[in-house]
Amino acid sequence: MLKTPELAMPRTNKVTTVCNGKREVWTDYEEAKVYFLELMMSTDGEEHERAECVYIQLMHVLDDCSDVD
């Protein structure tokens, strides 16, 4: 068992996203969420679904987000 619970440990704002084969490292979760929300709202079809997949993972505060199931 850990001495300090994981939830009490400070989280980094760094997140890595992979969408449509493009890998990006973000230093701010909010910036990444805004980008993928705008992308999701401005596209349709497969591109919309890819952006939506990454956006949902960002909403769950994952450190690595990908459009691959």
C-alpha positions as CSV (number, residue, x, y, z in Angstrom):
1,M,0.0,0.0,0.0
2,L,1.2,3.5,-0.8
3,K,2.1,5.8,2.1
4,T,0.3,8.7,0.3
5,P,-2.9,7.9,-1.5
6,E,-2.8,8.5,-5.2
7,L,-5.7,10.9,-5.1
8,A,-3.7,13.1,-2.7
9,M,-0.7,13.4,-5.0
10,P,-0.4,16.5,-7.1
11,R,-1.5,16.0,-10.7
12,T,0.4,17.2,-13.7
13,N,-1.4,19.3,-16.3
14,K,0.5,17.5,-19.1
15,V,-1.6,15.4,-21.4
16,T,-0.7,13.5,-24.6
17,T,-3.4,13.1,-27.3
18,V,-3.4,11.0,-30.4
19,C,-6.1,11.9,-32.9
20,N,-6.2,10.8,-36.6
21,G,-2.6,9.7,-36.3
22,K,-1.4,13.1,-35.0
23,R,0.3,13.0,-31.6
24,E,0.4,16.1,-29.5
25,V,1.7,16.9,-26.0
26,W,-0.3,19.6,-24.2
27,T,0.9,21.4,-21.1
28,D,-2.7,22.4,-20.1
29,Y,-5.7,20.1,-19.9
30,E,-8.2,23.0,-20.4
31,E,-6.5,24.1,-23.6
32,A,-6.7,20.5,-24.9
33,K,-10.3,20.2,-23.9
34,V,-11.2,23.5,-25.7
35,Y,-9.4,22.4,-28.9
36,F,-11.1,19.0,-29.1
37,L,-14.6,20.4,-28.2
38,E,-14.2,23.0,-31.0
39,L,-13.0,20.3,-33.4
40,M,-15.8,18.0,-32.4
41,M,-18.4,20.7,-32.9
42,S,-17.0,21.8,-36.3
43,T,-16.8,18.4,-37.9
44,D,-19.0,15.5,-38.7
45,G,-18.7,11.8,-39.5
46,E,-15.6,9.9,-38.6
47,E,-13.6,13.0,-37.7
48,H,-16.3,14.1,-35.3
49,E,-16.2,10.6,-33.7
50,R,-12.4,10.7,-33.3
51,A,-12.5,14.1,-31.7
52,E,-15.4,13.1,-29.4
53,C,-13.5,10.0,-28.3
54,V,-10.4,12.1,-27.2
55,Y,-12.6,14.7,-25.6
56,I,-14.4,12.2,-23.5
57,Q,-11.1,10.8,-22.3
58,L,-10.0,14.4,-21.5
59,M,-13.1,14.9,-19.4
60,H,-12.1,11.8,-17.4
61,V,-8.7,13.5,-16.8
62,L,-6.6,10.7,-18.4
63,D,-2.9,11.4,-19.1
64,D,-2.9,9.7,-22.5
65,C,-5.9,10.1,-24.7
66,S,-6.4,8.4,-28.1
67,D,-9.1,8.0,-30.7
68,V,-8.2,4.3,-31.0
69,D,-10.6,2.0,-29.1
